[in-house]
Amino acid sequence: MNNREYPQVVSELVNRGEEFVVATVVRVSGSSIGKPGFREVISSDGKVIYGTLGGACPDSAIVERAMDVLKKGDARMIKVFLEDAKDTIMGMSKGNDDEIHVETNCGGIMDIFLEPFKRNERLVIIGQGGRDEIEDSLVSLGKSIGMDVIVIDPNPVLNSKPDKVVDPVNTPIDDFDFNDEDFVVVLTKGSRDLQVIEAVSRHKVKYVGLLASRKRIREDLETLQAKGVSTEFLKSIHAPVGLDIGAVTPQEISLSIVSEIIAKRRKGMKE
């Protein structure tokens, strides 16, 4: 196993925005091919794409636990027993999720640390161009709560600097690569509401909020339903966007939006 390749593998996965798990042997007692420091990288589809824990037995056994760790987002220590058939059956009957019993002749015990690497959540703000104090404030607040902030806007006028600006003229909204960790806030204010929301509806995202009057929201949703956008998606839209905190100023409105996003994030972590 070439440890010099490990940083390159991890760097490539991060740059591509892929999720993965690193499994590392931290302790071994008894007989085992794997030694402390052995590690492997497991992709989000359950494939070992780098390294080994010491052979096919522990490698294959750990994948299922790695996928559970990736789903929940919490690191975890797993104890792997490399034992004979009788002890394996007895161990499996205990039903301990922090233990894996593998039938092999090694006879050792391995403590393996599973560390998930999740995509960072993104705040995707879709604007209509020109000066927008709500958009500007959202950029600042989004970054302050640790989100990657992307602004999709043909001509943004911002004091706060987002992580990325996308020009919908050069990269149409239909071609933007939304993902399931995205929180999307639509600030197009009528000009492109229907086009934007219809485009977002084709992707699985975590949150969609629309800033609009109740009259325009009703008209937009009716039109989108007539165009074939699913009722389930339309019901999931937060409109009017933001928690009802009596917000009036642009800064207060942006704070109400971020508060709603935080509530959604924390609820999701508990689910």
CORGINOR-V310704 format. One record per residue. RES is the residue in one letter. NEAR is the number of other ideal C-beta (glycine too) atoms within 8 Angstrom. D_CENTER is the distance of its C-alpha to the mean C-alpha in Angstrom with 2 decimals. Layout:
# CORGINOR-V310704
res->RES near->NEAR d_center->D_CENTER
res->RES near->NEAR d_center->D_CENTER
This chain:
# CORGINOR-V310704
res->M near->5 d_center->29.56
res->N near->5 d_center->29.32
res->N near->5 d_center->27.34
res->R near->6 d_center->27.72
res->E near->8 d_center->25.36
res->Y near->12 d_center->22.49
res->P near->7 d_center->21.41
res->Q near->8 d_center->21.66
res->V near->11 d_center->19.49
res->V near->12 d_center->16.66
res->S near->8 d_center->17.20
res->E near->8 d_center->17.08
res->L near->12 d_center->13.76
res->V near->9 d_center->12.22
res->N near->6 d_center->14.23
res->R near->6 d_center->13.08
res->G near->6 d_center->9.36
res->E near->9 d_center->9.29
res->E near->8 d_center->7.92
res->F near->14 d_center->11.09
res->V near->13 d_center->13.37
res->V near->12 d_center->16.55
res->A near->15 d_center->19.46
res->T near->10 d_center->22.45
res->V near->16 d_center->25.93
res->V near->8 d_center->27.04
res->R near->7 d_center->30.27
res->V near->12 d_center->32.75
res->S near->5 d_center->35.94
res->G near->9 d_center->38.47
res->S near->6 d_center->38.40
res->S near->12 d_center->35.24
res->I near->6 d_center->34.61
res->G near->12 d_center->31.35
res->K near->9 d_center->31.90
res->P near->7 d_center->30.00
res->G near->6 d_center->27.73
res->F near->13 d_center->27.09
res->R near->11 d_center->23.42
res->E near->12 d_center->21.33
res->V near->16 d_center->17.96
res->I near->15 d_center->16.39
res->S near->11 d_center->14.13
res->S near->7 d_center->11.48
res->D near->4 d_center->14.55
res->G near->9 d_center->16.65
res->K near->6 d_center->18.85
res->V near->11 d_center->20.38
res->I near->8 d_center->20.27
res->Y near->8 d_center->21.99
res->G near->10 d_center->24.52
res->T near->10 d_center->25.98
res->L near->16 d_center->26.53
res->G near->13 d_center->30.13
res->G near->9 d_center->30.60
res->A near->4 d_center->29.57
res->C near->11 d_center->29.99
res->P near->14 d_center->27.39
res->D near->13 d_center->25.05
res->S near->7 d_center->24.91
res->A near->10 d_center->24.99
res->I near->16 d_center->21.91
res->V near->11 d_center->19.46
res->E near->8 d_center->19.15
res->R near->12 d_center->18.42
res->A near->13 d_center->15.82
res->M near->11 d_center->13.90
res->D near->8 d_center->14.30
res->V near->15 d_center->13.13
res->L near->13 d_center->9.85
res->K near->6 d_center->9.41
res->K near->7 d_center->10.59
res->G near->8 d_center->9.13
res->D near->6 d_center->12.78
res->A near->8 d_center->15.22
res->R near->9 d_center->18.31
res->M near->10 d_center->21.86
res->I near->13 d_center->23.41
res->K near->11 d_center->27.15
res->V near->15 d_center->28.38
res->F near->12 d_center->32.04
res->L near->15 d_center->33.88
res->E near->11 d_center->36.91
res->D near->8 d_center->39.53
res->A near->6 d_center->39.26
res->K near->6 d_center->40.92
res->D near->10 d_center->38.73
res->T near->13 d_center->35.58
res->I near->8 d_center->36.62
res->M near->8 d_center->37.49
res->G near->11 d_center->34.25
res->M near->8 d_center->32.12
res->S near->6 d_center->34.20
res->K near->7 d_center->32.99
res->G near->5 d_center->29.47
res->N near->5 d_center->27.79
res->D near->5 d_center->24.01
res->D near->7 d_center->24.24
res->E near->11 d_center->26.94
res->I near->10 d_center->27.32
res->H near->10 d_center->30.86
res->V near->12 d_center->31.65
res->E near->7 d_center->35.11
res->T near->7 d_center->36.56
res->N near->4 d_center->39.65
res->C near->10 d_center->38.02
res->G near->8 d_center->38.36
res->G near->10 d_center->35.98
res->I near->11 d_center->33.02
res->M near->15 d_center->29.79
res->D near->12 d_center->27.26
res->I near->15 d_center->23.87
res->F near->11 d_center->20.96
res->L near->15 d_center->17.48
res->E near->10 d_center->14.80
res->P near->13 d_center->11.10
res->F near->10 d_center->9.34
res->K near->8 d_center->5.56
res->R near->9 d_center->4.45
res->N near->8 d_center->5.78
res->E near->12 d_center->5.48
res->R near->13 d_center->8.41
res->L near->14 d_center->11.60
res->V near->12 d_center->13.47
res->I near->16 d_center->17.12
res->I near->13 d_center->19.58
res->G near->12 d_center->23.13
res->Q near->11 d_center->26.63
res->G near->7 d_center->28.12
res->G near->6 d_center->30.40
res->R near->5 d_center->30.33
res->D near->11 d_center->27.98
res->E near->9 d_center->27.87
res->I near->12 d_center->25.03
res->E near->14 d_center->22.86
res->D near->13 d_center->24.08
res->S near->13 d_center->23.46
res->L near->16 d_center->19.90
res->V near->15 d_center->19.15
res->S near->9 d_center->20.68
res->L near->11 d_center->19.14
res->G near->12 d_center->15.55
res->K near->12 d_center->16.11
res->S near->6 d_center->17.93
res->I near->9 d_center->15.04
res->G near->6 d_center->12.93
res->M near->11 d_center->10.87
res->D near->9 d_center->11.34
res->V near->14 d_center->13.94
res->I near->13 d_center->15.03
res->V near->14 d_center->18.34
res->I near->12 d_center->19.66
res->D near->15 d_center->23.33
res->P near->7 d_center->26.62
res->N near->6 d_center->28.29
res->P near->10 d_center->26.36
res->V near->7 d_center->28.60
res->L near->10 d_center->26.56
res->N near->3 d_center->27.61
res->S near->9 d_center->24.09
res->K near->4 d_center->22.37
res->P near->12 d_center->18.87
res->D near->6 d_center->16.82
res->K near->8 d_center->17.70
res->V near->9 d_center->20.19
res->V near->10 d_center->20.39
res->D near->8 d_center->23.81
res->P near->10 d_center->23.70
res->V near->5 d_center->27.23
res->N near->4 d_center->26.27
res->T near->8 d_center->22.84
res->P near->6 d_center->23.27
res->I near->12 d_center->20.57
res->D near->5 d_center->20.89
res->D near->6 d_center->19.83
res->F near->11 d_center->16.73
res->D near->4 d_center->13.63
res->F near->10 d_center->11.21
res->N near->11 d_center->7.85
res->D near->6 d_center->6.23
res->E near->9 d_center->3.95
res->D near->14 d_center->7.56
res->F near->15 d_center->10.34
res->V near->12 d_center->13.53
res->V near->13 d_center->16.93
res->V near->14 d_center->20.00
res->L near->13 d_center->23.03
res->T near->11 d_center->25.20
res->K near->8 d_center->27.92
res->G near->6 d_center->29.47
res->S near->6 d_center->29.97
res->R near->9 d_center->27.00
res->D near->14 d_center->25.35
res->L near->10 d_center->26.05
res->Q near->8 d_center->25.02
res->V near->12 d_center->21.67
res->I near->15 d_center->20.73
res->E near->11 d_center->22.03
res->A near->10 d_center->19.91
res->V near->13 d_center->16.65
res->S near->10 d_center->17.86
res->R near->5 d_center->17.66
res->H near->8 d_center->13.87
res->K near->5 d_center->11.35
res->V near->12 d_center->9.63
res->K near->9 d_center->8.88
res->Y near->10 d_center->12.07
res->V near->12 d_center->15.17
res->G near->16 d_center->18.04
res->L near->14 d_center->21.45
res->L near->13 d_center->24.14
res->A near->12 d_center->27.45
res->S near->6 d_center->30.63
res->R near->7 d_center->30.91
res->K near->6 d_center->33.43
res->R near->10 d_center->31.26
res->I near->12 d_center->28.27
res->R near->8 d_center->30.63
res->E near->8 d_center->32.01
res->D near->13 d_center->28.68
res->L near->11 d_center->27.37
res->E near->8 d_center->30.72
res->T near->9 d_center->30.73
res->L near->13 d_center->27.23
res->Q near->10 d_center->28.21
res->A near->6 d_center->31.38
res->K near->8 d_center->29.47
res->G near->5 d_center->27.67
res->V near->10 d_center->24.24
res->S near->7 d_center->23.32
res->T near->6 d_center->24.42
res->E near->6 d_center->21.26
res->F near->10 d_center->19.17
res->L near->11 d_center->21.92
res->K near->6 d_center->22.03
res->S near->7 d_center->18.35
res->I near->11 d_center->19.08
res->H near->11 d_center->19.74
res->A near->9 d_center->23.15
res->P near->10 d_center->24.81
res->V near->12 d_center->21.62
res->G near->14 d_center->21.51
res->L near->7 d_center->22.94
res->D near->5 d_center->26.72
res->I near->9 d_center->27.97
res->G near->5 d_center->30.89
res->A near->9 d_center->29.34
res->V near->5 d_center->31.84
res->T near->6 d_center->31.28
res->P near->8 d_center->28.47
res->Q near->8 d_center->27.15
res->E near->11 d_center->27.32
res->I near->13 d_center->25.60
res->S near->13 d_center->22.66
res->L near->12 d_center->22.57
res->S near->14 d_center->22.60
res->I near->15 d_center->19.62
res->V near->12 d_center->17.54
res->S near->11 d_center->18.94
res->E near->13 d_center->17.74
res->I near->13 d_center->14.15
res->I near->9 d_center->14.47
res->A near->9 d_center->16.03
res->K near->11 d_center->13.26
res->R near->10 d_center->10.62
res->R near->8 d_center->13.21
res->K near->8 d_center->14.21
res->G near->8 d_center->10.86
res->M near->7 d_center->11.00
res->K near->5 d_center->14.51
res->E near->4 d_center->14.08
